Amino acid sequence: MNERSFKRAVKRVRGSNSGEELASSVHAALVKMLGQPENRELLASLTAQAEAITGRLPKSASGKQQTGEIRQAAVRCVLLLESARKSGAGADKPDFFKDPKVITVMVGTALVAIFYVWLLK
């Protein structure tokens, strides 16, 4: 999941007005982030944690206003999503290593270093 998608998912979670809406937003974000087969155990664990957080909340919204209980649960769910983002497959490389401009600069620097080593021989 890229940074923009993650921010949208966090915004949906924070804006949830009911337990059902919060649970579905968190579950959708977790599946999108951890849908790969190598993340199956992590997905199951984090989904169970999300269900524990959202399980005691009122299922439907009593009004347009977000209650304090739902707001606190949303904060815990955002922390859960951040944990999923850091723990998922491919999370070992920071986003800047995926940027084509950074890769180009790194390759260029390596080629210049190789050239200088060749000149020094």
SEMI-14780 format. One record per atom (N, C-alpha, C): x, y, z. Coordinates in steps of 0.001 Angstrom, whole numbers, plus 500000, padded with zeros to 6 digits. Layout:
SEMI-14780
XYZ/...
This chain:
SEMI-14780
500854498826500000/500000500000500000/500897501234500000/500646502133499068/501460503339499020/501006504337500075/501768505403500205/501516506391501261/500155507065501102/499780507385499880/498499508062499652/497325507165500042/497388505898499660/496323504955500019/496257504762501526/497431504705502154/497455504540503609/496802505742504292/497110506938503830/496522508136504438/495006508170504246/494541507721503076/493085507658502856/492423506651503788/493086505513503988/492538504495504884/492483505024506319/493538505710506737/493556506290508087/492463507339508233/492255508138507200/491207509164507242/489826508521507373/489596507414506628/488312506703506737/488116506136508135/489192505575508699/489091504993510040/488796506084511061/489522507178510986/489311508275511948/487937508909511813/487362508880510610/486057509492510393/484878508568510643/485132507359511099/484048506393511337/483134506875512450/481818506710512236/480833507145513222/480162505995513954/480446504755513545/479839503610514219/480860502487514290/480589501543515151/481474500395515287/481538499567514025/480409499430513355/480361498651512118/481183499316511018/481051500617510893/481815501365509893/483317501295510194/483669501425511463/485070501345511874/485643499962511589/484895498930511936/485365497560511716/485573497276510233/484635497707509400/484782497437507967/485933498234507363/486141499463507809/487251500283507296/488593499683507673/488724499238508911/489986498647509368/490237497328508641/489202496516508519/489377495221507850/489788495412506386/489156496345505701/489500496590504296/490943497071504159/491373497947505054/492745498457505000/493754497349505288/493460496500506272/494376495409506604/494497494423505445/493387494098504816/493412493165503684/494210493770502530/494045495057502301/494775495707501215/496280495733501507/496650495958502766/498069496026503122/498715494654503222/497966493678503731/498548492374504054/497897491240503267/497507491493502050/496814490499501248/497707489413500664/499024489575500748/499938488590500192/499945487317501047/500205486163500416/500202484896501160/501216484849502303/502357485517502143/503364485473503207/502954486270504446/501908487072504331/501418487869505463/500160487282506097/499820486052505755/498562485460506204/498438485430507734/499502485012508426/499449484925509894/499335486309510526/500091487266509992/500027488628510505/498644489219510279/498074488974509110/496725489462508819/495710488878509795/495807487589510059/494873486945510993/495016487534512394/496247487745512821/496496488296514158/495965489720514290/496277490560513312/495833491949513384/494330492077513193/493738491209512391/492284491210512232/491605490847513548/492155489863514256/491596489486515556/491713490638516552/492842491351516513/493011492506517400/492017493609517058/491809493838515757/490848494857515330/489428494479515761/489092493193515665/487766492748516101/487596492915517607/488668492696518351/488599492896519803/488370494373520133/488981495255519365/488817496693519595/487411497147519220/486910496686518085/485625497178517576/484431496343518032/484670495197518626/483588494283518984/482616494816520013/483076495666520906/482219496171521987/481565497507521661/481820498020520476/481266499319520094/479839499168519585/479045500238519679/477701500186519103/477785500002517587/476974499093517066/477047498748515646/476564499871514742/475557500592515143/475038501655514290/475290503008514947/475354504020514124/475602505372514618/474324505940515202/474437506540516389/473271507143517014/473009508532516461/473958509068515768/473826510384515144/475031510626514264/475122511808513746/476257512138512875/477527512351513695/477400512588514975/478537512890515844/479271511621516245/480566511681516233/481391510547516640/481501510566518168/481189509444518804/481263509381520258/482713509218520706/482962509509521980/484304509383522524/484812507964522487/483922507014522714/484298505605522697/484754505177521296/484035505625520287/484408505291518906/485688506019518527/485848507236518978/487058507995518681/488294507301519267/488185506825520504/489305506109521130/489604504802520398/488566504104519987/488761502860519242/489406503157517886/489030504269517258/489619504646515971/491106504932516124/491487505577517205/492907505856517457/493675504543517617/493106503605518355/493767502299518522/493862501559517192/492842501694516360/492864501036515049/493900501674514126/494077502988514215/495111503649513416/496491503138513835/496700502976515126/497973502416515605/498165500993515082/497093500253515011/497137498889514472/497521498914512988/496958499853512235/497297499976510815/498755500379510629/499249501263511470/500653501656511380/501563500468511683/501160499663512634/501917498454512946/501909497494511769/500779497369511109/500676496495509937/501564496997508808/501598498302508632/502420498870507564/503904498609507824/504321498683509071/505727498453509404/506095496974509382/505141496104509638/505430494680509774/505195493865508516/504491494381507545/504151493612506357/505334493319505466/505136492415504512/506188492070503554/506536493295502730/507809493479502483/508269494637501744/508405495868502597/508152495724503901/508232496873504784/509663497174505195/510599496278504840/511974496488505253/512637497599504447/512111497945503265/512687499023502476/511853500281502657/512492501396503030/511743502655503116/511243503084501746/510245503950501724/509628504383500476/510614505082499547/511618505778500088/512519506508499198/513380505573498363/513567504311498777/514314503364497957/513474502863496786/512199503129496797/511315502715495710/511137503829494670/511609505025494992/511478506171494097/512480506052492944/512029506143491687/512928505998490539/514060507028490525/513797508233490999/514845509262491023/515964508868491983/515609508341493126/516612507916494102/517418506742493553/516750505821492911/517448504669492318/518430505146491254/518013506118490433/518894506657489395/520137507300490010/519952508078491059/521095508720491727/522015507667492335/521454506642492951/522282505597493553/523083504848492491/522472504519491365/523176503820490287/524268504719489708/523945505985489504/524937506931488998/526130507067489927/525864507148491217/526939507250492205/527799505991492193/527187504852492094/527941503598492051/528809503532490798/528278503958489656/529057503940488419/530249504898488493/530050506068489066/531147507025489226/532209506436490149/531802505797491230/532766505179492148/533554504076491444/532885503272490650/533573502201489904/534559502803488916/534170503891488252/535051504560487303/536310505080488001/536147505714489161/537307506228489902/538216505099490383/537658504001490811/538468502862491221/539251502327490017/538624502290488862/539298501833487640/540434502773487260/540223504101487433/541270505074487131/542467504955488074/542216504605489319/543286504498490311/544152503266490132/543737502306489355/544520501081489165/545708501317488300/
